[in-house]
Each structure stands twice: as C-alpha cells, then as structure tokens.
C-alpha cells in the first residue's frame, strides 16, 4: 500500500491484532524469564554439592574415554585469537539465532510457529528443573582440575561476571547444556517448518560448532551435549501431551462456537474437477504449509462466546494439515452422482471445536468421474467477501499453471490406488442432498434475454418449478397456486442498482415466484411486472419456507492446485435460517455450473431437484422458441 492510499477494509484491525499477538508473545517470554530467575534464587544450593556433581560428570567422561575437554581447552589457551572468537560465539550466536529464528517464524505466520514457541518454552522449563534438582559446576569453575576459564579470560558481553547477568544467571547449570538444547531446537524447527536442505545443513554446522565451543571453553562437559539433545524429544513429548489434553477438553465441551451441526451446516465452498490426474494429499499439504503464512483466515479458530454472547477469532496454534487435507477414492460406481452423494456427507461432517473451520478433500475419480477436490469453508470465514476470495489463496494463480512443454514446479506422478474408503464422521444418511447440473452459458443468456430477466431471476423461476416437481412427487404440494419466496443475496462490494431490476445487485432481496398451472414464461412476466412493488401475501400456503438463489462470481483465468490444472467448478452453498433449498451458480469455461443443496425433511423429493432444474429450463426454452442446437443442451452431472 503506497502513501495516500486508503487502508483496505480490516487492515487496521488486523494491525491491532498483530500488535496484540506480539505483545502476548513477549509477555510469555518474560514469564519464562521470571520463572528462571525465581528458580535460580530459590534453589541456590550448596557449592560443595554442585562441585561433587561436576566431578561425577568428569569421572563419567574419563570412564567412557570422552574427556576431550583438556585438549580443546589448551588449543584456545595457546591461540588467543581463537579463544576470543570462541568466547564471543559462546555468548552471542545461540541467543541471536534462537530468538531471531523464532521471531522470523512469527513474522511469517508460519504454521510451525506455535509448536516452535511451545517446545522452546518446554526445553527451557525442563532444563530449569534439572538445574534446580541437580546443580552441577562447569569444568571452568571446578577447583583443582586444571581448566582455563576462556570466558572470564576474554570476558564477552552477556556472560557470567557482567552486571545484570551475574545477578540473575545460574553459573552452576552445566547438565544439561541449554546451549545445545536451543541450537538443536533451531534445527528441529527448521525441518518442521520445511525451510529447505540448505538451512538444515547450516543448523547442523551450527550445532557442531556450538558443541566444540562449549567443551573447549570449559563451559560444559562432553556428556552435557547428549543431555542437551535429549531436551528436544522431552519437550516434543510434553507439547504433544499438552495438545492432546487441550483437544480432549475441547471435545468434551458444549456445542461448537461456530454454531454448526449436521442439521444446520454452516458450509460454503466448491467442487473442482481436475483436467487430468489430481495431486496427492502429501503434495497439497506441503503446498499449504508454505502458503498458510499468507492465509491468516485459515489459521484462526472461533472462540467460545464470552459474556457478551459473541464468538471471536483467535490463533489456532499449529495447523494439523493431516486432518485438514484428506484423500480418498470415490465410492462405487465411481460416477458424478456418487461424488455428489459423497459431497453431501462431507457437508454434514462438523469442522469440530478447537480447529480452523475448513477442510480440503481430494477425491480420486472412478468410472466416469474425473479426480476432484472438495473445499469446504465455514460461512464466517467468508464474511465480507465471497468464498472464492479465500480459495484464490489456496489455488495456484494463472501464471503457475503448467504451460505446454514445461514441467510443473512440483511434478504430478500418477496417484496410487487408494484402498481405504473416505474417512467421514458425518451421518450415513445426511439430512441434505447435493446435486449438480451444467448448462451452456450462451444458451442460458439467450433464454434469459428472451424472458426479459437476468440469469439470477431465471434461476429463481427455475427453482420454483423444480421445487414444485419435487414436492408433487411425494404429494407434499398444496392444492392450487402457491408462491415460493426466493432470497437473492447481493454480491459484496457492488454498487446499488435501481429497485425496478428483477434481480442483481441492489434489486429486491426477495423474489416471489408464482407456482401454478400457467406456462413459465407467463409467470416470469408477472415477476417482471411486480419487481420493485411491495409484495403481497402469497397466493396460497407453501409446502416449505423458501429458497436461496445466488449467482456467484467465480475465479477467472486458468486455475491449478499443486500444478494440476482444474476445469469445471461447482459452488457449494448450504441452506440456512430454516430455508430448505440453496441454489448456487457459477459461470466458467463457457458453461453455467449449478449446484443444489436441499433439505430432505422439508422437501421429500429433494433428490430429484437437480434434474427438475434442467427439465424446467428446457421447458422454458421451448416456450420461448429458443431451440437447442447439438451440444447446447443441459447436462445433469449429479443427483437424478
């Protein structure tokens, strides 16, 4: 953002939240420092005990033929410049590297940051407990053993003997080596954060240099090095136990703060088909691990409502990508109808408390269905924007799609066959059904022009006919005429239009679609005439509350996921607020991709809804005299 430009919506709020997050991290560090100081002064034991422990470590080294300290210490004594360099390295690099790397992870919003921060705290706390329970004098302070105190000789800053350090530090803390623990933590965290082979080798080199320095300066025994290395698995185990207890406590709590349930899923998203073999879940997880720092919405979770009754967002900590990104084979018979049935089950599966409310499901195609990816997001994640604004950060930009003759950045090997069925915890028979249909976009626009409406108004009228057909199938429709109340959401960030428009931004937020025995073109004419007027009471009792119809703005240009090109994209909208039908449409690749999610309890014939939309469209096209040339008929791709 350049000077003079207005800040984007929410930028100031995000800045304040970032500053508050930084303040909390600094406060956590100060608490750990306070604990260290408290233990140092509260458990200042007898010097004789510390010396005895130090001599026992020295005897262990001699017994194991590991007593290399005297030889290395003599090298630094004979070469003063090398001793000064080692003393400065001992005093500075482990601190600068540790907190510099931790700050870098926080600044980049790395998914590995919460684990890194927590394990570093655990390493420090475990070491503090060891120092308090079993203090040990380092070789340089052990009387009568012939070591030269290289650190005191060259006296670098932030070491024992300098002002505040002498007042707060514990000089009798040889075992385990916190220097080694922190430097080894940098390497373990770099591997977890996928920082690359170069960084991993640099971390290994730093660890070797630190090991040589702490022994040569007589600050530690050789056996202190494995002691410091053991701090890593101990801290990782403590953090895993803490995370497990937190998850159990969250699962044992009340309902999710997101307000979701199998009866009222709070889900939006999309189903995208791959033009060829789709990527594996391992590749997609690696891709998301790199991109999550730039996708803060996907790293937050909803907190439980406070006294004011409002749920708030908070940092979710480490993101378990193995849970968020899943992979499965499409159940038999492996066609698009089976995939739509799978989507209905995925929609019914709750996001779960304590996790960021999103999932990505890779589905391997079967007989006639290509590989696909199902992306599900909580409605709250897309407040103030469209679902595809979030998806754009997950999908590759147009320039990243592999060009002909050029290999993708991540090669796309043929995925292995998957034997396990989809791991879904939703109900076996979900309350909502999901169906998809595809219509030629040019023909849809031609029919809409002939009817004198926009595409959204056309979809609302088709929804009325499809709903009537589905209700009549189970004898659920009332006798005589009735009216379907259709809500048409306004796309965010659009300028208002005249209220006389039948649909589109700024038009009526509700359309009354008459359902009776007249031709559909006549009912559309009534809808045009009454647009902008105050609607009267419905013509008769309706069998259900109404419907939502949304014509969404989809992403433009080529799309890919982990280098695999994507083709057809169907939106996913779920009914809300007691409305049993949600119809979403998206134009892409010369086609209008329509999806329907319907409540089977309010609409018994909901499984016929997608086909009903196609039949209503063909009937209206015939009434308007818009013939279907070869290749211009609608295709039902989902539930019959």
VOGU-3710 file (C-alpha; in Angstrom, 3 decimals, decimal comma):
1> xxxxxxxxxx> 0,000/0,000/0,000  1,517/3,322/-1,059  1,172/6,576/0,840  -2,078/8,385/0,228  -3,999/5,189/-0,453  -6,855/4,267/1,818  -6,212/1,309/4,056  -8,065/-1,807/2,900  -11,079/-2,856/4,975  -9,968/-4,618/8,120
11> xxxxxxxxxx> -6,289/-3,630/7,697  -6,241/-1,512/10,855  -7,998/-4,232/12,792  -5,515/-6,806/11,564  -2,643/-4,483/12,524  -4,012/-4,090/16,030  -4,486/-7,844/16,291  -0,917/-8,413/15,107  0,427/-5,963/17,682  -1,604/-7,642/20,422
21> xxxxxxxxxx> -0,279/-11,030/19,322  3,288/-9,739/19,502  2,656/-8,322/22,962  1,330/-11,689/24,148  4,405/-13,488/22,804  6,750/-11,048/24,564  4,755/-11,444/27,785  5,116/-15,240/27,559  8,875/-14,850/27,201  9,039/-12,561/30,242
31> xxxxxxxxxx> 7,080/-15,112/32,285  9,621/-17,819/31,392  12,451/-15,439/32,361  10,730/-14,740/35,680  10,432/-18,480/36,337  14,139/-18,896/35,577  15,133/-16,115/37,968  12,829/-17,459/40,674  14,271/-20,976/40,430  17,842/-19,644/40,293
41> xxxxxxxxxx> 17,462/-17,797/43,598  15,054/-20,164/45,335  17,145/-23,285/44,691  20,645/-21,863/45,099  22,164/-24,995/46,639  25,433/-25,674/48,402  28,533/-25,082/46,225  30,032/-28,301/47,557  27,072/-30,271/46,180  27,427/-28,641/42,758
51> xxxxxxxxxx> 31,167/-29,377/42,708  30,524/-33,010/43,646  28,072/-33,363/40,761  30,571/-31,740/38,402  33,319/-34,158/39,447  30,971/-37,116/38,910  30,352/-35,936/35,334  34,097/-35,589/34,805  34,693/-39,108/36,126  31,983/-40,414/33,767
61> xxxxxxxxxx> 33,793/-38,799/30,838  37,100/-40,373/31,836  35,499/-43,778/32,280  33,886/-43,513/28,812  37,118/-42,071/27,284  35,272/-38,855/26,328  37,459/-36,426/28,292  38,414/-34,216/25,347  37,949/-31,005/27,305  41,547/-30,527/28,418
71> xxxxxxxxxx> 42,934/-30,872/24,909  40,439/-28,491/23,293  40,796/-26,036/26,155  44,579/-25,996/25,658  44,175/-25,077/21,986  42,226/-21,942/22,904  44,814/-21,030/25,536  47,676/-21,276/23,067  45,834/-19,351/20,332  44,391/-16,270/21,988
81> xxxxxxxxxx> 42,535/-15,026/18,929  40,762/-18,362/18,621  39,878/-18,259/22,305  38,387/-14,767/21,932  36,384/-15,898/18,924  35,098/-18,942/20,807  34,142/-16,826/23,840  32,158/-14,429/21,681  30,487/-17,303/19,842  29,544/-18,860/23,168
91> xxxxxxxxxx> 27,984/-15,624/24,407  26,069/-14,464/21,343  25,193/-16,817/18,491  22,892/-19,242/20,295  20,767/-16,405/21,689  20,639/-14,411/18,453  19,935/-17,479/16,336  17,262/-18,875/18,649  15,181/-15,758/19,128  15,901/-14,445/15,651
101> xxxxxxxxxx> 14,555/-17,665/14,109  11,550/-17,689/16,442  10,782/-14,075/15,507  11,104/-14,919/11,830  8,551/-17,731/12,164  6,155/-15,393/13,991  6,583/-12,641/11,394  5,935/-15,111/8,550  2,919/-16,561/10,377  4,445/-19,987/9,881
111> xxxxxxxxxx> 2,162/-22,910/10,800  5,153/-24,318/12,702  5,419/-21,250/14,963  3,074/-22,386/17,782  4,903/-25,713/18,079  8,254/-23,927/17,945  7,309/-21,432/20,648  5,810/-24,050/22,952  8,673/-26,528/22,621  11,236/-23,781/23,257
121> xxxxxxxxxx> 9,381/-22,934/26,463  9,289/-26,631/27,407  13,024/-27,014/26,718  13,804/-24,060/28,966  11,460/-25,144/31,770  12,730/-28,743/31,749  16,321/-27,505/31,871  15,479/-25,131/34,744  14,022/-28,035/36,715  17,157/-30,086/36,071
131> xxxxxxxxxx> 19,359/-27,225/37,266  17,279/-26,850/40,433  17,191/-30,565/41,271  20,736/-31,473/40,230  23,064/-28,402/40,054  26,485/-29,081/38,601  29,582/-26,933/38,428  31,019/-26,489/34,906  34,655/-27,510/34,287  35,905/-23,893/34,140
141> xxxxxxxxxx> 34,738/-23,287/37,741  35,724/-26,689/39,135  38,687/-26,208/41,544  41,844/-28,181/41,013  41,053/-29,711/37,621  43,377/-27,535/35,528  40,864/-25,878/33,177  41,363/-22,303/31,975  38,246/-20,140/32,100  38,288/-18,880/28,495
151> xxxxxxxxxx> 35,065/-16,909/29,009  36,463/-14,996/32,006  39,743/-14,500/30,155  38,159/-12,688/27,207  35,023/-11,523/29,040  32,499/-11,152/26,174  29,197/-9,359/26,967  26,172/-11,175/28,391  28,346/-13,753/30,194  28,981/-14,540/33,842
161> xxxxxxxxxx> 30,622/-11,660/35,655  28,975/-8,844/33,742  26,494/-6,760/35,753  22,916/-7,967/35,496  23,990/-11,379/34,171  25,868/-12,152/37,391  22,803/-11,091/39,380  20,391/-13,317/37,501  22,219/-16,163/35,780  22,968/-19,552/37,291
171> xxxxxxxxxx> 26,645/-20,452/36,821  26,141/-23,971/38,204  23,950/-25,252/35,369  26,207/-27,496/33,301  23,905/-30,510/32,848  22,029/-30,450/30,507  23,556/-27,897/28,124  20,909/-25,314/27,332  23,195/-24,027/24,570  22,927/-27,393/22,822
181> xxxxxxxxxx> 19,212/-27,663/23,552  18,412/-24,311/21,957  20,649/-24,807/18,922  19,252/-28,313/18,344  15,762/-26,818/18,656  16,555/-24,453/15,761  17,394/-27,428/13,533  14,332/-29,447/14,558  12,061/-26,465/13,995  13,646/-25,649/10,638
191> xxxxxxxxxx> 12,923/-29,196/9,470  9,351/-28,987/10,757  8,852/-25,614/9,041  10,279/-27,028/5,783  12,970/-24,385/5,486  14,953/-26,425/2,978  18,123/-28,504/2,835  20,500/-25,508/2,939  19,039/-24,231/6,214  19,099/-27,761/7,660
201> xxxxxxxxxx> 22,805/-28,143/6,860  23,573/-24,716/8,340  21,743/-25,739/11,519  23,780/-28,958/11,677  27,008/-26,986/11,247  25,935/-24,544/13,980  25,248/-27,469/16,297  28,720/-28,964/15,698  30,432/-25,601/16,238  28,450/-24,989/19,437
211> xxxxxxxxxx> 29,380/-28,428/20,758  33,085/-27,772/20,160  32,903/-24,277/21,687  31,133/-25,235/24,920  33,660/-28,008/25,562  36,749/-26,023/24,502  35,810/-23,019/26,649  35,310/-25,414/29,613  31,724/-24,186/29,951  30,372/-27,749/29,684
221> xxxxxxxxxx> 31,397/-31,362/29,842  31,227/-33,583/26,772  28,381/-35,556/28,384  26,375/-32,334/28,671  25,906/-32,456/24,878  23,701/-35,599/24,773  21,908/-34,218/27,818  21,058/-31,091/25,852  19,967/-33,126/22,831  17,570/-35,135/25,000
231> xxxxxxxxxx> 15,738/-31,910/25,777  14,253/-31,961/22,244  12,262/-35,240/22,489  11,332/-34,421/26,089  9,912/-31,040/25,046  8,180/-32,502/21,976  6,566/-35,177/24,148  5,404/-32,627/26,702  3,913/-30,457/23,949  2,149/-33,444/22,349
241> xxxxxxxxxx> 0,640/-34,351/25,727  -0,477/-30,760/26,307  -2,090/-30,574/22,850  -3,862/-33,894/23,405  -5,318/-32,714/26,707  -6,496/-29,465/25,094  -8,214/-31,382/22,282  -9,927/-33,692/24,738  -11,138/-30,756/26,804  -12,460/-29,075/23,657
251> xxxxxxxxxx> -14,214/-32,234/22,504  -15,785/-32,691/25,948  -17,167/-29,150/25,894  -20,532/-27,989/24,732  -21,525/-27,378/21,152  -19,072/-25,791/18,744  -18,824/-21,986/18,963  -19,330/-21,922/15,206  -22,956/-22,993/15,654  -22,608/-25,854/13,171
261> xxxxxxxxxx> -24,358/-29,204/13,279  -25,403/-31,935/10,882  -28,909/-30,401/10,819  -27,628/-26,858/10,172  -24,243/-26,996/8,401  -22,533/-23,616/8,158  -20,642/-24,506/4,984  -19,722/-22,846/1,702  -17,116/-23,934/-0,811  -16,743/-25,615/-4,131
271> xxxxxxxxxx> -16,169/-28,848/-6,059  -13,495/-28,506/-8,745  -12,647/-31,189/-11,300  -9,057/-31,791/-12,387  -8,316/-31,852/-16,098  -6,038/-34,843/-15,510  -4,671/-36,757/-12,522  -5,007/-34,772/-9,319  -2,131/-34,177/-6,883  -1,600/-36,326/-3,833
281> xxxxxxxxxx> -2,526/-35,150/-0,355  1,155/-35,087/0,594  1,901/-32,537/-2,129  -1,105/-30,389/-1,256  -0,147/-30,384/2,435  3,375/-29,290/1,531  1,940/-26,511/-0,648  -0,400/-25,290/2,099  2,398/-25,393/4,679  4,174/-22,794/2,527
291> xxxxxxxxxx> 1,076/-20,671/1,840  -0,640/-20,637/5,230  1,514/-17,729/6,492  -0,165/-15,609/3,793  -3,651/-17,014/4,534  -4,380/-15,834/8,095  -8,071/-16,724/7,809  -7,148/-20,401/7,593  -5,011/-20,291/10,743  -7,697/-18,994/13,119
301> xxxxxxxxxx> -10,459/-20,676/15,037  -13,625/-19,445/16,675  -13,518/-18,971/20,423  -16,493/-19,811/22,569  -18,837/-16,862/23,147  -17,896/-14,684/26,088  -20,165/-12,745/28,443  -21,330/-10,572/25,545  -22,512/-13,674/23,695  -20,293/-13,131/20,637
311> xxxxxxxxxx> -17,758/-15,627/19,314  -14,356/-14,212/18,445  -11,441/-15,366/16,314  -8,150/-16,468/17,849  -4,893/-18,003/16,693  -5,400/-21,760/16,342  -1,776/-22,641/17,027  -0,180/-25,355/14,942  -2,343/-26,447/11,999  -2,785/-30,219/11,658
321> xxxxxxxxxx> -2,720/-30,440/7,865  -3,168/-34,219/8,022  -6,659/-33,521/9,398  -7,498/-30,576/7,142  -6,299/-32,180/3,873  -7,654/-35,666/3,196  -7,587/-38,084/0,302  -9,865/-40,958/-0,669  -11,149/-42,993/-3,576  -14,650/-42,327/-4,898
331> xxxxxxxxxx> -17,143/-44,983/-3,769  -18,750/-47,259/-6,366  -19,964/-46,824/-9,039  -17,417/-44,025/-9,327  -19,518/-41,555/-11,313  -20,526/-37,941/-10,673  -23,677/-38,954/-8,842  -21,579/-40,944/-6,370  -19,347/-37,898/-5,962  -22,322/-35,631/-5,233
341> xxxxxxxxxx> -23,513/-38,111/-2,625  -20,040/-38,006/-1,093  -20,146/-34,193/-1,035  -23,455/-34,334/0,866  -21,816/-36,496/3,526  -18,773/-34,218/3,705  -21,010/-31,180/4,192  -22,695/-32,921/7,131  -19,371/-33,595/8,889  -18,735/-30,887/11,537
351> xxxxxxxxxx> -15,492/-28,949/11,424  -15,025/-29,664/15,111  -14,195/-27,437/18,055  -10,676/-26,165/18,502  -9,716/-26,255/14,802  -9,791/-23,706/11,989  -13,151/-24,316/10,265  -12,067/-25,526/6,825  -11,281/-28,790/5,038  -9,912/-29,836/1,663
361> xxxxxxxxxx> -10,830/-33,298/0,380  -9,071/-34,860/-2,632  -11,320/-37,410/-4,354  -9,976/-39,955/-6,811  -12,430/-40,474/-9,678  -13,949/-43,723/-10,757  -15,664/-44,944/-13,893  -16,803/-41,637/-15,428  -15,913/-39,040/-12,809  -12,532/-37,308/-13,008
371> xxxxxxxxxx> -10,378/-36,586/-9,983  -11,758/-33,666/-7,979  -11,081/-31,515/-4,953  -13,804/-30,528/-2,484  -13,061/-27,352/-0,497  -15,327/-26,629/2,482  -15,225/-23,401/4,495  -17,257/-22,123/7,418  -19,541/-19,238/6,485  -17,778/-16,993/9,000
381> xxxxxxxxxx> -14,519/-17,328/7,056  -16,026/-15,556/4,042  -17,880/-12,761/5,833  -17,404/-9,568/3,854  -16,358/-11,393/0,692  -17,036/-14,398/-1,468  -15,907/-17,983/-0,848  -13,616/-17,843/-3,869  -11,713/-14,904/-2,398  -10,381/-17,420/0,134
391> xxxxxxxxxx> -9,971/-20,170/-2,458  -7,755/-17,954/-4,598  -5,075/-18,161/-1,928  -5,219/-21,959/-1,948  -5,334/-22,448/-5,710  -2,376/-21,633/-7,911  -2,507/-18,304/-9,760  -2,866/-18,412/-13,524  0,858/-17,956/-14,070  1,646/-21,066/-12,029
401> xxxxxxxxxx> -0,394/-23,426/-14,187  1,983/-25,668/-16,176  2,363/-24,482/-19,767  2,612/-26,957/-22,666  6,079/-28,419/-22,865  7,070/-27,044/-19,426  7,133/-29,208/-16,351  5,271/-28,047/-13,292  7,239/-26,896/-10,288  6,004/-29,996/-8,485
411> xxxxxxxxxx> 5,839/-32,989/-10,861  2,480/-34,753/-10,945  3,013/-38,512/-10,798  0,018/-40,757/-11,220  -1,568/-41,087/-7,775  -1,520/-44,539/-6,220  -4,710/-46,520/-5,833  -6,381/-45,886/-2,502  -7,840/-48,841/-0,722  -9,392/-47,081/2,232
421> xxxxxxxxxx> -12,883/-45,560/1,945  -13,364/-41,875/2,767  -12,881/-41,155/6,450  -16,139/-39,345/7,153  -17,741/-38,956/10,554  -20,978/-37,407/9,339  -24,257/-39,325/9,306  -24,553/-42,283/6,932  -27,748/-40,769/5,511  -27,254/-36,988/5,590
431> xxxxxxxxxx> -30,176/-34,686/6,053  -29,226/-32,659/2,963  -28,725/-33,891/-0,588  -26,339/-32,303/-3,050  -26,791/-32,270/-6,823  -25,079/-30,594/-9,747  -26,048/-29,655/-13,290  -24,250/-27,900/-16,150  -25,834/-25,646/-18,761  -24,272/-23,957/-21,832
441> xxxxxxxxxx> -23,712/-20,367/-20,773  -24,547/-18,817/-24,159  -27,887/-20,633/-24,253  -28,683/-19,618/-20,665  -28,093/-15,990/-21,556  -30,172/-16,355/-24,718  -33,106/-17,776/-22,767  -32,737/-15,081/-20,078  -32,780/-12,313/-22,742  -35,843/-13,822/-24,391
451> xxxxxxxxxx> -37,577/-13,915/-20,990  -36,513/-10,341/-20,162  -34,671/-11,241/-16,965  -31,137/-11,658/-15,792  -29,591/-15,011/-15,054  -30,351/-14,854/-11,317  -34,044/-14,161/-11,987  -34,110/-17,040/-14,449  -32,607/-19,354/-11,832  -35,187/-18,218/-9,272
461> xxxxxxxxxx> -38,036/-19,063/-11,657  -36,493/-22,462/-12,497  -36,106/-23,136/-8,772  -39,832/-22,598/-8,295  -40,685/-25,196/-10,948  -38,111/-27,698/-9,678  -39,405/-27,286/-6,121  -42,992/-27,822/-7,292  -41,990/-31,003/-9,122  -40,076/-32,326/-6,112
471> xxxxxxxxxx> -42,942/-31,548/-3,728  -45,578/-33,047/-6,030  -43,630/-36,285/-6,341  -44,317/-37,112/-2,690  -47,767/-35,473/-2,613  -46,342/-32,667/-0,476  -47,550/-29,796/-2,652  -50,718/-27,973/-1,547  -53,652/-27,784/-3,956  -53,940/-24,740/-6,176
481> xxxxxxxxxx> -51,456/-21,920/-6,645  -48,755/-21,018/-4,172  -45,741/-18,748/-4,004  -42,095/-19,609/-3,446  -40,198/-16,938/-1,553  -36,680/-16,736/-3,021  -33,911/-14,766/-1,338  -31,300/-13,321/-3,711  -28,135/-12,295/-1,816  -26,313/-9,226/-3,049
491> xxxxxxxxxx> -22,708/-9,778/-4,042  -20,438/-7,906/-1,618  -18,768/-4,698/-2,708  -21,099/-3,898/-5,621  -22,799/-0,627/-6,443  -26,595/-0,464/-5,986  -28,895/-0,713/-8,975  -32,447/0,573/-9,488  -35,028/-1,223/-7,417  -37,054/-1,996/-10,550
501> xxxxxxxxxx> -34,481/-4,581/-11,646  -35,807/-8,086/-11,247  -32,548/-9,341/-9,836  -28,882/-8,457/-9,480  -27,081/-6,132/-7,055  -29,340/-3,604/-5,399  -32,510/-5,386/-6,569  -35,126/-6,896/-4,276  -33,592/-9,126/-1,648  -36,646/-11,346/-2,013
511> xxxxxxxxxx> -38,454/-12,582/-5,110  -41,964/-14,033/-5,039  -42,045/-16,807/-7,640  -45,616/-17,868/-8,509  -46,102/-21,620/-8,818  -49,307/-22,578/-10,660  -50,500/-24,214/-13,856  -49,600/-21,344/-16,210  -46,641/-21,534/-18,618  -43,373/-20,474/-17,016
521> xxxxxxxxxx> -42,937/-17,562/-19,435  -46,212/-16,018/-18,213  -45,163/-16,355/-14,600  -41,834/-14,709/-15,443  -43,780/-11,807/-16,966  -45,684/-11,437/-13,671  -42,384/-11,401/-11,798  -41,104/-8,578/-14,063  -44,243/-6,500/-13,589  -44,230/-6,792/-9,804
531> xxxxxxxxxx> -40,496/-6,180/-9,395  -39,936/-3,178/-7,157  -43,510/-3,278/-5,823  -44,292/-4,193/-2,275  -45,082/-7,902/-2,403  -48,495/-9,003/-1,304  -49,366/-12,155/0,570  -48,563/-15,442/-1,145  -51,195/-16,910/-3,412  -51,508/-19,974/-1,250
541> xxxxxxxxxx> -49,832/-21,969/1,507  -46,319/-23,055/0,506  -45,034/-26,544/1,356  -41,768/-25,111/2,742  -40,231/-21,812/3,810  -38,449/-20,810/0,621  -35,119/-20,901/-1,177  -31,851/-19,005/-1,628  -30,515/-18,444/-5,148  -27,036/-16,963/-5,646
551> xxxxxxxxxx> -25,185/-16,272/-8,878  -21,603/-16,206/-7,635  -18,537/-14,568/-9,032  -16,054/-17,308/-9,729  -12,306/-17,024/-10,219  -11,255/-16,042/-13,731  -8,449/-17,471/-15,813  -6,717/-20,840/-15,560  -6,631/-22,488/-12,159  -4,463/-25,253/-10,766
561> xxxxxxxxxx> -3,780/-26,935/-7,459  -0,201/-28,047/-6,777  0,484/-27,831/-10,513  -2,558/-29,918/-11,568  -4,927/-27,913/-13,868  -8,570/-27,505/-12,823  -11,628/-27,375/-15,049  -15,311/-27,358/-14,053  -16,083/-25,708/-10,708  -19,427/-26,105/-8,909
571> xxxxxxxxxx> -20,161/-23,933/-5,858  -21,346/-25,374/-2,552  -23,995/-23,428/-0,618  -25,948/-24,840/2,286  -29,431/-23,746/3,410  -29,587/-21,507/6,449  -32,200/-19,936/8,681  -34,827/-22,609/8,095  -34,719/-22,225/4,296  -34,537/-25,769/2,884
581> xxxxxxxxxx> -33,136/-25,035/-0,612  -29,878/-23,338/-1,646  -29,063/-22,945/-5,340  -25,646/-21,668/-6,417  -24,472/-20,906/-9,945  -21,043/-20,125/-11,335  -20,029/-19,392/-14,933  -16,718/-20,839/-16,050  -15,342/-22,237/-19,292  -18,410/-21,323/-21,347
591> xxxxxxxxxx> -20,802/-23,168/-19,017  -23,054/-22,319/-16,091  -22,281/-24,741/-13,291  -25,292/-25,052/-10,996  -25,443/-26,849/-7,670  -28,371/-27,529/-5,357  -28,361/-28,391/-1,662  -31,794/-29,313/-0,317  -33,237/-30,497/2,986  -34,861/-33,902/2,566
601> xxxxxxxxxx> -37,179/-33,409/5,576  -38,778/-30,215/4,291  -38,687/-31,345/0,663  -39,231/-35,115/0,393  -38,388/-35,225/-3,325  -35,177/-33,245/-2,938  -33,144/-35,961/-4,649  -34,905/-35,012/-7,902  -34,183/-31,310/-7,653  -31,145/-31,016/-9,951
611> xxxxxxxxxx> -32,952/-32,882/-12,711  -36,019/-30,710/-12,146  -33,956/-27,580/-12,826  -32,833/-28,963/-16,187  -36,349/-30,014/-17,164  -37,731/-26,580/-16,229  -35,015/-24,893/-18,306  -35,748/-26,971/-21,392  -39,484/-26,347/-20,974  -38,963/-22,581/-20,759
621> xxxxxxxxxx> -36,595/-22,620/-23,753  -39,279/-24,404/-25,773  -41,949/-21,891/-24,675  -39,688/-19,008/-25,744  -38,728/-20,665/-29,024  -35,034/-20,978/-28,148  -34,070/-24,236/-29,799  -31,232/-26,396/-28,541  -28,614/-26,995/-31,189  -26,324/-30,024/-30,864
631> xxxxxxxxxx> -24,080/-29,555/-27,851  -26,267/-26,795/-26,378  -28,481/-28,914/-24,145  -28,086/-29,066/-20,404  -26,181/-31,899/-18,787  -27,099/-33,303/-15,424  -23,897/-34,221/-13,693  -25,183/-35,141/-10,286  -28,171/-36,494/-8,438  -31,048/-37,603/-10,734
//
